[in-house]
Amino acid sequence: MKNNLNRNYAKQNISRKEISSHAIVVLAVCILFTSSCNIYKFNEATIPVDIKTVKVQYIENKARYINPQMSPKLTDKLRQKIIGQTRLSQTNSDTADWDISGYITDYSFSTSAISGQQVVNNRLTVAVHIILIDRKKDEKKEHDVSRSFEFKGNQTFQQAENSLSDEIIRTLTDEIFNRLFSNW
């Protein structure tokens, strides 16, 4: 009986030692990954510490087909996301640390599925070109974002635009944000 108790005690002791060792390793790895030189991370956003202000310019619509609501909604949502999920201050000054601008390059409809000589699904494709000017590094980065949105073939383009509008804005804003702040 005593031997069984000693074995159980020894097993528990080893388990506690192993758990402590693993906890120390995990803690060290976490500290290593979260501490980096001159980088600030907030909600997955990676921003150098010397960047304090951002100017988000109006995202123009240069696509062949123009949805008049797309540019103002996309610009507003991007501004809200940047202010809400980073430590950056919004400014209208031409001396902002980061200057973000861009334009919609594509807004087009196409057929994506046909069955029995009838359109079953259509696709709305939206593409945006984003430009980030970093005044601290005197650097310019450009990114292209494109997403397609499917809709039923019996819907008109106007119905599809109305029903997909919020999803389009949310998806494009998230994608632009990730390209700008997550080094994707």
C-alpha angles and dihedrals in degrees: 000000000000090000091054091051091049091049092049090048091049091049091050091048092052091046091052091048091049092048091049091049092049092047091053092050092048091048091050092050091049091051091047093052097042097048113071132154117266094345126119120197124195123163091345091310115134112206128163111243094240092060109094108151136046134191115202109197125205111282104231125214111234096159121122091244113046124206100196093210097052101077099047094043094047093046093049095046092049091051091049093049094048093048093042098046105034137049092241121122118227115235137170092211120122087225096065114141090236124028115195120193137152149144141232107255101180136026108162143149127221139167113258103176136024126186125179092353091303129109109250100173137015131195132220112202122196124185129185130191112210127195124197118193113194106199093186092060095027087234136141124205126185129198134184121211123188131174134175125212122199124217136174118276093234092064121092118234090252091053090049092049091051095047095043099039098099093043092049093050094044094046096046092045091052092047093048091047091051092049092050102040109022100052092239 
